[in-house]
Amino acid sequence: MSFYLFSISLVRVKSQFCQGIPQYNQCSLNSACACFHIAGAINTGICTAISTDCSKLVACKSPDNLCDEPNQRCIHHPLCHNRPVCYPVPRFNQQLCPPIATPNTSTTTSMLTTTTTARTTQQLVIPNIPVDARWAQNGVTVAGGHGEGSATNQLREPWGLFIDDDQTMIIADFYNHRIIQWKVGDTNGLVVAGGNGPGNRLNQLYWPTDVLIDKEADSLIICDQWNLRVVRWSRRSGTTQGEILIDNITCAGLAMDDQRYLYISDATEHEVRRYKIGDKNGTIVAGGNGQGAGLNQLNFPTYIFVDQQQTVYVSDKKNHRVVKWNKGAKEGIVVAGDQGNGTALTQLSYPQGLFVDTLGTIYVADTGNRRVMRWPTGAKQGTVIVGGNDVGNGANQFNGPIDYGIAKRDKREPAVMGHVPDGIPPLAGAIDQNSTTTPTDRNKITLPPIEEETDQMKEDPSQIIAKNTLDIELLKIEQGKDSDIQHTIAEVMKNPIKSTYEFKDGLLYKLMIMREGYRTKPDRLQPIPSPEGPFQLIGMDYCGPFKQTPRGNQYVLCLTDYFTRWVVAAAVPDCSAQTTAEALFNDYICKYGVPAVILSDQGTHFHNQLMEAMSKLIGYNHTYSTTYHPQSNGMIERFNATFVPQIAKLQDKENNNWDEFLSPVVFAYNTGTHSTTQYSPFQLLYGREPRLPTDGKKIIIYISKTK
């Protein structure tokens, strides 16, 4: 089974709307067209032809203002009825009622000559969703659904979704390295970008994560994540390659405002930047203060939403929250989550796709909890509107939603989220990574699966292996979040025969060669039982090389206890077998005793005769992962990701005294609260809270008893 992510991908409805125009006023070059205000929307209407036959108009269905016919829209027509009515809007409405151009003029006058240039202004129309809107709980597949594959009727881990004015879906087909266009009702999609295998040529994509349509340029803008670039791909027929807009960026999510400013979240720089088309540098509008949980920081931002005031909403994925950044603000405002990773209604788990309506209500794809949530303005908790029924491929289930898109029922009408009765086309699409796109209720949303960084195997083995039983579905989710694992899967798919891995049933397995007379045939890696106490299972890895210090040190040997997360780090001059054995014995075994199991990669500094002899002599079992994917030892990798930037902040300008600060950095890590256990390694090891240098002096009173 493929790992599904439900995402929210905003459908930008930018044409055939009349905003700020009074009821029945002219809105088109065709004088036979007028502005009809949309029921439930604020100061927004649809520009279409005037009909004088009121007898054919029927009232919209309450309370959600729905119409039975797909070419009808619920609008106000007070000349015919006091209540909103279902009004016909033809599919050729754009040609019938061409919009009035908003002049963006530059005028040159020479005697009697005046030249004026006009262009159509694109508008982002955000629907007004009723506060009591309801959603159908079962979705219908509208794209894919024919198993995982690369045929045009298949998808392979779809991520980002964008829905055009006419409900055409533009999907980032992640593992097929392509963007595919899918019209509602079609059996097959149309590849509109990439599809030439993974690579960095201009006619190729490598794991695209998000996509949007630039209406004015009639082009697609794509997060080409693995190529560290954002590319533009013309939608005109005959286009065979794209062009690079911005490079050297880990693009996770995209948004575009009314002024055609492009917003991009950079997952590894933990920031969102705004770009004018053609600008290579951009301006930071959210984050940009390093990785962290402060209000001026982000931690792996993914999907973004920008409203008409250029307020930026960010899914702060690893902080498990959604943060609002007003234009020009130096700090964000938490508007959803921020209560840690969890399943409660006050919590989010790796949120991704999001949408914000005119009331400021947030709709977010709660990926880890396999649900979509709604958070009204100022609310301390959200409500589940779709999903939340455990993992699965049922019509009411997700396998980890990533992105979602608000769609319209018909051309050029913004969708109002609500219940979808049987037989009425849904208004939203959800990207489910079971390689289908499923619309749920009037709006479901699609989140692109993006990219986790190296430490993305986020939760430790205690969350993957519970009571010595492997949770396959959770492991699939964790593997889906790890970009290195995703890269390995791509390599396996290209050449499965020579690979030391096997990708089967949506899960990556490491094949191992059994030694000492056991089977010589590669076999699947078996789960490591959870340790029952401290110092039974430890992970070991090297970090470096760093600049050589006056003491001659260039590397750090890191050892982590999987039960308490206690870390021991030793600065060493090299990573030879002898140095490794000495550091392991002196800095760990002589202080904490002999562990039952040591887990490391198969590097020559760990996998050699000296280390094997030492394990037999002292009496521990040395287990190996793989040199090609050291992130299998995920806990060590997470410490390394924390350790390196902290050391960089403390070392001198010559960068050669880092080993002087190694002990304080390790102490800070061991006394800090771990996000998974909610305790510090110190507390778990010693059973008490540490006394820190910042705690101040304690007053001690001695009482002596006198006779």
ABEGO torsion letter per residue (X at the ends): XBBBBBBBBBBBBABGBBBGBBBGBBABABAABBBBBBBGBBGBBBBBBBBABAAABBBBBOAAGBBABAABBBBBBAAABABBBBBBBBAAAAAABBBBBBBBBBBBBBEABBBBBBBBBBBBBBBBBBAABBBBABBBBABEGAEBEABAABBBGBBBBBBBAAGBBBBBBAAAGBBBBBBBGBABBBBABEGAEBEABAABBBGBABBBBBAAAGBBBBBBAAAGBBBBBBABBGBABBBBABBGBBBABBBBBAAGBBBBBBAAAGBBBBBBBGBAAEBBABEGAEBEABAABBBGBBBBBBBAAGBBBBBBAAAGBBBBBBBGBABBBBABEGAEBBABAABBBGBBBBBBBAAGBBBBBBAAAGBBBBBBBGBABBBBABEGAEBEABAABBAGBABBBBBBABBGBBBBBBBBBBGBBBABBBBBAAGBBBBBEABBBBBBBBGBBAAABABBAAAABBGGBBBAAAAAAAAAABAAAAAAAAAAAABAAABABBBBGGBBBBBBBBBGGBBABBBBBBBBBBBABBGABBBBBBBOBBBBBAAGBABBBBBBBAAAGBBBBBBBABABAAAAAAAAAAAAAAAAEBBABBBBBABAAABBAAAAAAAAAAGBBBBBBBAABAAABAAAAAAAAAAAAAAAAABBAAGAAAAAAAAAAAAAAAABBBAAAGBBAAAAAAGBBBBBAAAEBBBBBBBBBBX
